[in-house]
Amino acid sequence: MKVILVIIIWLNTGAITSTVKEVDDCPEKSVVFAKYEKLKADGALLDWAALCTPVTYNPINRPKTGV
């Protein structure tokens, strides 16, 4: 089973960026919270959200389309 970490950041410009990474284990919530709340308090971003969850990949056997 794989573990996926998703981080969404709302920048001061109004833009929203996201990062999705496969990780071995979910990071400690307190570490992630401290990092992004400090950036928010320093004015580097407006807001953020994070999610870390296990996922199961079950590939679908699709017919080849030549693409």
C-alpha positions as CSV (number, residue, x, y, z in Angstrom):
1,M,0.0,0.0,0.0
2,K,1.2,3.5,-0.8
3,V,0.9,6.6,1.3
4,I,0.1,9.9,-0.4
5,L,0.8,13.4,1.1
6,V,-1.2,16.3,-0.4
7,I,-0.4,19.9,0.5
8,I,-2.5,22.8,-0.8
9,I,-1.2,26.4,-0.3
10,W,-3.1,29.6,-0.9
11,L,-0.5,32.2,-1.8
12,N,-0.6,35.9,-1.1
13,T,-1.0,36.5,-4.8
14,G,-4.3,34.6,-4.7
15,A,-2.9,31.7,-6.6
16,I,-3.3,28.2,-5.2
17,T,-0.6,25.6,-5.5
18,S,-0.6,21.9,-4.6
19,T,1.9,19.2,-4.1
20,V,1.2,15.5,-4.1
21,K,4.0,13.1,-3.0
22,E,4.3,9.5,-2.3
23,V,5.8,9.1,1.1
24,D,6.9,6.1,3.2
25,D,4.9,7.3,6.3
26,C,2.7,10.3,7.1
27,P,4.7,13.0,8.8
28,E,3.8,14.0,12.4
29,K,0.8,16.4,12.3
30,S,2.5,18.7,14.8
31,V,5.5,19.1,12.5
32,V,3.5,19.9,9.4
33,F,1.2,22.3,11.4
34,A,4.2,24.1,12.9
35,K,5.9,24.5,9.6
36,Y,2.9,25.9,7.7
37,E,1.5,28.0,10.5
38,K,4.9,29.7,10.9
39,L,4.9,30.5,7.1
40,K,1.3,31.8,7.5
41,A,2.3,33.9,10.6
42,D,5.3,35.3,8.7
43,G,3.1,36.4,5.8
44,A,4.5,34.0,3.3
45,L,1.1,32.5,2.6
46,L,-2.6,33.1,3.3
47,D,-3.7,29.6,4.2
48,W,-2.9,26.0,3.7
49,A,-4.3,22.5,4.1
50,A,-2.7,19.0,4.2
51,L,-3.9,15.5,3.9
52,C,-1.9,12.2,4.2
53,T,-3.7,9.0,3.5
54,P,-3.0,5.4,2.4
55,V,-4.1,4.6,-1.1
56,T,-4.4,1.3,-3.0
57,Y,-3.6,1.3,-6.7
58,N,-5.6,-1.2,-8.7
59,P,-4.6,-0.5,-12.4
60,I,-7.4,-0.8,-14.9
61,N,-6.7,-2.9,-17.9
62,R,-7.7,-0.6,-20.7
63,P,-7.4,-1.3,-24.3
64,K,-4.6,0.4,-26.1
65,T,-5.8,3.4,-28.1
66,G,-2.6,4.2,-30.0
67,V,-2.1,7.3,-27.9
